[in-house]
């Protein structure tokens, strides 16, 4: 009889313990969601050069899960109407540079409650077939957002594609343009590494970097090689400046974004006229990956895909020296045009 009573008592304690743990987990999750939902402070930021479009911070703290369902197409028109959600054309675009850190920049900016990102590269302005589908097709590719949030997309091919500046200008002549750059030689090698990895996955062979970057006939830098040509930043920027003033561009230091992301993100917040919201709390260093990961709240964290931070192949030092010497005058002109100097060799 005593044994049965003890067994019954243990069973009740187990049930009570399970309920207590379940309640605790619910509260943790609830606090995490409220962290994004509750207003942080009165309105203290505006978007736009003339102070228009106030940002109500109550609306900025949205339910990410709800927007995720809308992105997947699981929402009804009535739900969209009730939540006052819209698909907006971007007010800022990360136009490049390939292998400069465009994905990292986009994901980090998405920490800001006033920012909504297009998850995929749309390739609207650089792809003739997509561009022919019209601006409404482009808008439909954008995520759902509140009217006072800003949508940002990124397609690194925009920066080097000749037709793109004029096409974007026709859509919005006052749009804000973000360019993230790295040391040109390092970026070129990173570009090569990504292509090499793709070839190896398909069991295909590929030339060594040195053979592609240096013309074997002249022993000079091969400017026909796309990875080299992309790193001549000033050549591409000059084409953009035919349509947009330099004030509409913000240059992000991609090397610094890797090692010290917060100051770079704060500069972008200021450029976009957003209230400062991204803090050190949102960024934590993952020693295993060797990169900073993102913390949205106490429940939801995110690290970039494992494909980021590929190990570069060893490159002949004489080739690296030759490339750096080649890029140097272009870098100096880039500093002069943008007003931002980098410690590139």
Secondary structure, 3 states (H helix, E strand, C coil): CHHHHHHHHHHHHHHHHHHHHHHHHHHHHHHHHHHHHCCCCCCCCECCCCCCCECCHHHHCCCHHHHHHHHCCCCCHHHHHHCCEEECCCCEEEEECCCCCHHHHHHHHCCCCCEEECCCCCCCCCCHHHHCCCHHHHHHCCCEEECCCEEEEECHHHHHCCCHHHHHHHHCCCCEEEEEECCHHHHHHHHHHHHHHHHHHCCCCCCCHHHHHECCCCCCECCCCHHHHHCCHHHHHHHHCCCCCHHHEEEEEHHHHHHCHHHHHHHHHHHCCCCCCCCHHHEEEECCCCEEEEECCCCCEECCCCCCCCCCCCCCHHHHHHHHHHHHHHHHHHHHHHCCCCCCC
